[in-house]
Amino acid sequence: MGFASPAADYAERPLSPTVLCNIGSESRVLETDVGFAVVEPAMKIKSGDILLILSDGHTQFAKLMGKTLITDDGEAIEGIVLEEIEVLGRVTFFINRAK
């Protein structure tokens, strides 16, 4: 057999989406039209965060701007309509497909 190589002490683990995006046990990876989105549970949200929301039975991404949600198509969701929205998580990364 022999001795273990001392170079093994300096070897790095290979890069993968799991390592780069810090994907944990509570993370979800969703396929989108252009790639993937990594979604974490929304414990603390702040203005500027992109959220995965459930609205009228459809999931979509929306950016939180103050007390308003701005959807991908530019629609503003605010006021009493926000009570009907369910936040499913906070998007931490978007991964684009390379073709």
C-alpha positions as CSV (number, residue, x, y, z in Angstrom):
1,M,0.0,0.0,0.0
2,G,2.2,2.9,1.0
3,F,1.8,6.3,2.6
4,A,-1.1,8.6,1.9
5,S,-0.1,11.5,-0.4
6,P,0.4,14.8,1.4
7,A,-1.1,16.5,-1.6
8,A,-4.5,15.2,-0.5
9,D,-4.4,17.7,2.3
10,Y,-4.5,20.6,-0.2
11,A,-7.0,19.1,-2.7
12,E,-10.2,21.1,-3.1
13,R,-13.6,19.6,-3.6
14,P,-15.0,19.9,-7.2
15,L,-17.2,22.8,-7.9
16,S,-20.9,22.0,-8.4
17,P,-24.1,24.0,-8.1
18,T,-24.5,22.5,-4.6
19,V,-21.2,24.0,-3.4
20,L,-21.5,27.3,-5.3
21,C,-25.1,28.1,-4.4
22,N,-24.8,26.7,-0.8
23,I,-27.8,24.4,-1.4
24,G,-28.9,22.9,2.0
25,S,-31.5,20.4,3.1
26,E,-34.2,23.0,3.1
27,S,-33.4,24.5,-0.3
28,R,-35.5,23.8,-3.3
29,V,-34.3,23.9,-6.9
30,L,-37.0,24.9,-9.4
31,E,-36.7,24.6,-13.1
32,T,-37.6,27.8,-15.0
33,D,-37.9,28.8,-18.6
34,V,-34.3,29.8,-18.8
35,G,-32.6,27.6,-16.2
36,F,-33.1,27.0,-12.5
37,A,-33.9,29.0,-9.3
38,V,-32.6,28.1,-5.8
39,V,-35.3,28.9,-3.3
40,E,-34.8,29.1,0.5
41,P,-37.4,29.3,3.2
42,A,-38.3,33.0,3.7
43,M,-37.4,33.5,7.4
44,K,-36.5,37.2,7.1
45,I,-37.3,39.2,4.0
46,K,-36.2,42.7,3.1
47,S,-36.9,45.2,0.4
48,G,-35.2,44.1,-2.8
49,D,-35.5,40.4,-2.2
50,I,-37.0,38.2,-5.0
51,L,-39.7,35.9,-3.7
52,L,-41.5,32.9,-5.0
53,I,-45.2,33.6,-4.5
54,L,-48.4,31.7,-4.9
55,S,-51.2,33.9,-6.4
56,D,-54.5,32.6,-7.7
57,G,-53.1,29.0,-7.8
58,H,-50.1,30.0,-9.9
59,T,-46.5,30.4,-8.8
60,Q,-44.4,33.3,-10.0
61,F,-41.5,35.4,-9.0
62,A,-41.9,38.9,-7.5
63,K,-39.5,41.5,-6.2
64,L,-40.4,43.1,-2.8
65,M,-40.2,46.9,-3.1
66,G,-41.2,48.4,0.3
67,K,-44.8,47.1,0.9
68,T,-45.4,46.2,-2.8
69,L,-44.6,43.1,-4.8
70,I,-43.6,43.7,-8.4
71,T,-44.1,40.6,-10.6
72,D,-42.1,39.6,-13.7
73,D,-44.6,41.2,-16.0
74,G,-44.4,44.5,-14.2
75,E,-47.7,44.2,-12.3
76,A,-47.7,45.8,-8.8
77,I,-49.4,43.8,-6.0
78,E,-50.2,46.0,-3.0
79,G,-52.8,46.8,-0.4
80,I,-55.6,44.3,0.4
81,V,-54.6,42.0,-2.5
82,L,-51.4,41.1,-0.6
83,E,-53.5,39.2,1.9
84,E,-54.3,36.6,-0.8
85,I,-50.6,36.1,-1.6
86,E,-48.7,33.2,-0.1
87,V,-44.9,33.5,0.1
88,L,-43.3,30.2,-0.7
89,G,-39.6,31.2,-0.3
90,R,-36.8,33.7,-1.1
91,V,-34.8,33.2,-4.2
92,T,-31.1,33.1,-3.5
93,F,-29.7,32.2,-7.0
94,F,-30.8,32.1,-10.6
95,I,-28.8,29.6,-12.7
96,N,-29.0,30.2,-16.4
97,R,-28.8,27.3,-18.9
98,A,-25.8,27.2,-21.1
99,K,-26.6,25.8,-24.5
